[in-house]
Amino acid sequence: MLHHQLWTANADLAKSCLQHTFVRGLADGSLPPEAFKRYVAQDVFFLDAFFRAYALAAARVTGDPERARTLHRLMGGTLEELRLHEEYAASLGIDIRRVRPYPCVQAYTDFLLRTAWHEGPGETVAAMTPCMRLYAWLGKALRAEAKPGNPYARWIEAYSSDAFESLARDLEGLVDRLCEDGPAVRDAYRYALQCEVEFFTAPL
């Protein structure tokens, strides 16, 4: 399966995320609250763009109701993720209307939306899948390490859930059905994972 080949080929970047100082801080609860607050603010901005990229991909999948339904489920999952982040934002005193993206986050969202506007749905889902698979993988890894009283337990629970894993698999299924293996797809996938590493670095 292409989705598995892509994930395996980029295992180095996934491991970099798992070993990242930010993620280690989530795992053991030592991440400074202000760093998490900055992360949440940036992630709200990111998820808004992620939703729009799904919508653009859905608009370009014609003649296949099942693929359209899959993208609709994924859009719903993103809205649920946004709801969780909005709750975080409210509890942390973040005004999401005033968030200004960090340069690396702006570059990531620009890449996703540019791909969704100008490339086919196959390359778009190749650019979006790394985020979903990475977070599902990180969630499971951190759940295995979790200790009682971790202040980030809710974050870990959200991304280690069966529901989130199901969405990641839905998106990977679209990779297998829509993508034509080649440099464009492989480059989009790897660049997105590189952006994920930078996303974890920025709030620190």
Secondary structure, 3 states (H helix, E strand, C coil): CHHHHHHHHCHHHHHHHHCCHHHHHHHHCCCCHHHHHHHHHHHHHHHHHHHHHHHHHHHHCCCCHHHHHHHHHHHHHHHHHHHHHHHHHHHHCCCHHHCCCCHHHHHHHHHHHHHHHHCCHHHHHHHHHHHHHHHHHHHHHHHHHCCCCCCCHHHHHHHCCHHHHHHHHHHHHHHHHHCCCCHHHHHHHHHHHHHHHHHHHCCC
